[in-house]
Amino acid sequence: MPSAVAFRYARALVDVVTGPNAAQAGQEPRAIAVQLAKFSDLHQENRELRVLFSTPAVSTSKKKAILSELAANLGLAPLTKNFLNVVIQHERMNWLPDFTEAFTVLLDEHLGVVVAEVTTARPLPEEERQGLAAALESKTGKQVRMNLSLDPTLMGGVVARIGSTIYDGSVRGQLERLRTDLVSG
Protein backbone atom coordinates (compact mmCIF):
# COMPACT_ATOMS: atom_id res chain seq x y z
CA MET A 1 0.00 0.00 0.00
CA PRO A 2 1.44 3.38 -0.96
CA SER A 3 2.44 5.77 1.81
CA ALA A 4 0.78 9.03 2.82
CA VAL A 5 3.50 10.90 0.92
CA ALA A 6 2.72 8.92 -2.24
CA PHE A 7 -0.96 9.74 -1.87
CA ARG A 8 -0.18 13.47 -1.48
CA TYR A 9 1.78 13.53 -4.74
CA ALA A 10 -0.86 11.38 -6.45
CA ARG A 11 -3.71 13.58 -5.19
CA ALA A 12 -1.98 16.65 -6.62
CA LEU A 13 -1.65 14.95 -10.02
CA VAL A 14 -5.27 13.71 -9.96
CA ASP A 15 -6.43 17.24 -9.14
CA VAL A 16 -4.52 18.59 -12.15
CA VAL A 17 -5.66 15.93 -14.65
CA THR A 18 -9.31 16.07 -13.56
CA GLY A 19 -9.57 19.74 -12.62
CA PRO A 20 -11.31 22.55 -14.51
CA ASN A 21 -8.27 23.26 -16.69
CA ALA A 22 -7.69 19.61 -17.58
CA ALA A 23 -9.49 19.92 -20.94
CA GLN A 24 -7.19 22.79 -21.91
CA ALA A 25 -4.17 20.61 -21.21
CA GLY A 26 -5.60 18.17 -23.75
CA GLN A 27 -4.66 15.08 -21.78
CA GLU A 28 -6.98 12.24 -20.93
CA PRO A 29 -6.39 11.14 -17.31
CA ARG A 30 -6.04 7.46 -18.28
CA ALA A 31 -3.34 8.39 -20.82
CA ILE A 32 -1.37 10.08 -18.05
CA ALA A 33 -1.76 6.96 -15.87
CA VAL A 34 -0.47 4.74 -18.69
CA GLN A 35 2.50 7.04 -19.34
CA LEU A 36 3.37 7.24 -15.66
CA ALA A 37 3.23 3.44 -15.34
CA LYS A 38 5.34 3.05 -18.48
CA PHE A 39 8.02 5.40 -17.16
CA SER A 40 7.89 3.83 -13.69
CA ASP A 41 8.41 0.37 -15.21
CA LEU A 42 11.35 1.64 -17.26
CA HIS A 43 12.83 3.24 -14.14
CA GLN A 44 12.42 0.03 -12.11
CA GLU A 45 13.79 -2.28 -14.82
CA ASN A 46 16.85 -0.19 -15.66
CA ARG A 47 19.43 -0.18 -12.88
CA GLU A 48 21.53 2.59 -14.46
CA LEU A 49 18.48 4.83 -14.67
CA ARG A 50 17.59 4.17 -11.02
CA VAL A 51 21.14 4.95 -9.92
CA LEU A 52 21.32 8.07 -12.09
CA PHE A 53 18.08 9.52 -10.68
CA SER A 54 18.90 8.63 -7.06
CA THR A 55 22.54 9.71 -6.80
CA PRO A 56 23.31 13.14 -5.39
CA ALA A 57 26.46 13.19 -7.59
CA VAL A 58 24.27 14.07 -10.60
CA SER A 59 22.80 17.56 -10.43
CA THR A 60 19.06 18.14 -10.51
CA SER A 61 19.41 20.12 -13.74
CA LYS A 62 21.26 17.19 -15.38
CA LYS A 63 18.57 14.76 -14.17
CA LYS A 64 15.88 17.03 -15.65
CA ALA A 65 17.77 17.23 -18.95
CA ILE A 66 17.96 13.43 -19.09
CA LEU A 67 14.26 13.24 -18.25
CA SER A 68 13.51 15.64 -21.13
CA GLU A 69 15.33 13.35 -23.56
CA LEU A 70 13.56 10.27 -22.23
CA ALA A 71 10.18 12.05 -22.30
CA ALA A 72 10.69 13.01 -25.94
CA ASN A 73 11.73 9.46 -26.89
CA LEU A 74 8.82 7.91 -25.01
CA GLY A 75 6.28 10.48 -26.20
CA LEU A 76 5.33 11.56 -22.69
CA ALA A 77 2.76 14.33 -22.36
CA PRO A 78 3.97 17.65 -20.93
CA LEU A 79 1.84 17.02 -17.85
CA THR A 80 3.55 13.67 -17.18
CA LYS A 81 6.97 15.23 -17.74
CA ASN A 82 6.14 18.13 -15.40
CA PHE A 83 5.06 15.73 -12.67
CA LEU A 84 8.29 13.76 -13.05
CA ASN A 85 10.27 17.01 -12.89
CA VAL A 86 8.60 17.80 -9.55
CA VAL A 87 9.48 14.30 -8.33
CA ILE A 88 13.10 14.86 -9.39
CA GLN A 89 13.17 18.32 -7.79
CA HIS A 90 12.07 16.81 -4.48
CA GLU A 91 14.48 13.85 -4.84
CA ARG A 92 11.72 11.24 -4.73
CA MET A 93 12.30 9.19 -7.89
CA ASN A 94 12.73 6.01 -5.84
CA TRP A 95 9.11 6.51 -4.75
CA LEU A 96 7.86 6.47 -8.35
CA PRO A 97 6.22 3.00 -8.16
CA ASP A 98 4.30 4.12 -5.04
CA PHE A 99 3.27 7.38 -6.72
CA THR A 100 2.09 5.43 -9.76
CA GLU A 101 0.05 2.99 -7.69
CA ALA A 102 -1.47 5.75 -5.57
CA PHE A 103 -2.32 7.76 -8.69
CA THR A 104 -4.12 4.78 -10.24
CA VAL A 105 -6.09 4.16 -7.03
CA LEU A 106 -7.13 7.80 -6.66
CA LEU A 107 -7.92 8.23 -10.35
CA ASP A 108 -10.11 5.10 -10.31
CA GLU A 109 -11.88 6.44 -7.24
CA HIS A 110 -12.41 9.84 -8.88
CA LEU A 111 -13.71 8.29 -12.12
CA GLY A 112 -16.01 5.82 -10.32
CA VAL A 113 -14.05 2.75 -11.35
CA VAL A 114 -13.72 -0.32 -9.13
CA VAL A 115 -11.10 -3.02 -9.52
CA ALA A 116 -12.28 -6.60 -9.62
CA GLU A 117 -9.76 -9.34 -8.86
CA VAL A 118 -11.19 -12.12 -11.01
CA THR A 119 -10.01 -15.72 -10.77
CA THR A 120 -11.07 -18.38 -13.25
CA ALA A 121 -10.20 -22.02 -13.82
CA ARG A 122 -9.29 -21.39 -17.46
CA PRO A 123 -8.56 -18.36 -19.64
CA LEU A 124 -11.75 -16.55 -20.62
CA PRO A 125 -12.44 -15.69 -24.25
CA GLU A 126 -12.96 -11.98 -24.94
CA GLU A 127 -16.74 -12.38 -25.24
CA GLU A 128 -16.96 -14.00 -21.79
CA ARG A 129 -14.70 -11.33 -20.28
CA GLN A 130 -16.97 -8.61 -21.64
CA GLY A 131 -20.05 -10.41 -20.32
CA LEU A 132 -18.47 -10.83 -16.91
CA ALA A 133 -17.44 -7.18 -16.81
CA ALA A 134 -21.01 -6.14 -17.74
CA ALA A 135 -22.45 -8.39 -15.00
CA LEU A 136 -20.07 -6.96 -12.39
CA GLU A 137 -20.84 -3.40 -13.54
CA SER A 138 -24.54 -4.15 -13.18
CA LYS A 139 -23.95 -5.57 -9.69
CA THR A 140 -21.82 -2.63 -8.49
CA GLY A 141 -23.30 0.24 -10.46
CA LYS A 142 -19.77 1.31 -11.36
CA GLN A 143 -17.33 0.81 -14.19
CA VAL A 144 -15.22 -2.29 -13.53
CA ARG A 145 -11.57 -2.86 -14.38
CA MET A 146 -10.72 -6.55 -14.10
CA ASN A 147 -7.40 -8.07 -13.06
CA LEU A 148 -7.56 -11.67 -14.27
CA SER A 149 -5.76 -14.67 -12.79
CA LEU A 150 -6.01 -18.43 -13.20
CA ASP A 151 -6.59 -21.09 -10.55
CA PRO A 152 -7.28 -24.57 -11.96
CA THR A 153 -8.44 -25.77 -8.51
CA LEU A 154 -11.68 -23.83 -9.02
CA MET A 155 -12.70 -26.61 -11.46
CA GLY A 156 -14.84 -24.11 -13.37
CA GLY A 157 -16.69 -20.85 -12.94
CA VAL A 158 -15.47 -17.55 -11.57
CA VAL A 159 -14.56 -15.91 -8.28
CA ALA A 160 -14.56 -12.11 -8.27
CA ARG A 161 -13.42 -9.88 -5.40
CA ILE A 162 -14.31 -6.21 -5.41
CA GLY A 163 -13.09 -4.51 -2.28
CA SER A 164 -14.21 -6.71 0.60
CA THR A 165 -17.06 -8.34 -1.35
CA ILE A 166 -16.53 -11.77 -2.90
CA TYR A 167 -18.76 -13.19 -5.61
CA ASP A 168 -18.10 -16.94 -5.74
CA GLY A 169 -19.54 -18.63 -8.81
CA SER A 170 -16.92 -21.37 -8.92
CA VAL A 171 -17.67 -25.08 -9.09
CA ARG A 172 -15.43 -25.58 -6.06
CA GLY A 173 -17.43 -22.96 -4.13
CA GLN A 174 -20.73 -24.56 -5.12
CA LEU A 175 -19.50 -27.99 -4.03
CA GLU A 176 -18.34 -26.59 -0.68
CA ARG A 177 -21.73 -24.92 -0.12
CA LEU A 178 -23.51 -28.16 -1.06
CA ARG A 179 -21.34 -30.13 1.38
CA THR A 180 -22.05 -27.61 4.16
CA ASP A 181 -25.80 -27.84 3.46
CA LEU A 182 -25.72 -31.66 3.50
CA VAL A 183 -23.73 -31.80 6.74
CA SER A 184 -25.94 -29.25 8.52
CA GLY A 185 -28.97 -31.20 7.46
Number of C-alpha atoms within 10 A of each C-alpha: 8 16 11 11 14 20 21 14 19 24 18 12 23 23 15 15 23 16 10 10 11 16 12 7 13 12 16 12 19 14 13 22 20 15 19 25 19 15 22 21 14 13 20 15 11 10 10 11 14 15 13 16 23 16 12 10 8 12 12 17 12 12 18 19 13 15 18 18 11 14 18 13 9 12 12 20 17 16 17 21 22 16 16 22 20 14 17 20 14 10 15 16 20 17 15 22 19 21 27 24 20 24 26 21 18 18 22 19 12 12 13 12 18 20 18 21 16 22 22 21 18 16 14 14 8 9 9 11 15 12 11 18 18 16 13 21 17 12 9 13 13 15 17 21 17 19 12 14 13 14 14 11 12 20 14 16 16 22 22 22 16 17 10 5 9 13 13 17 15 20 17 17 18 14 11 12 12 12 12 11 10 9 8 7 6
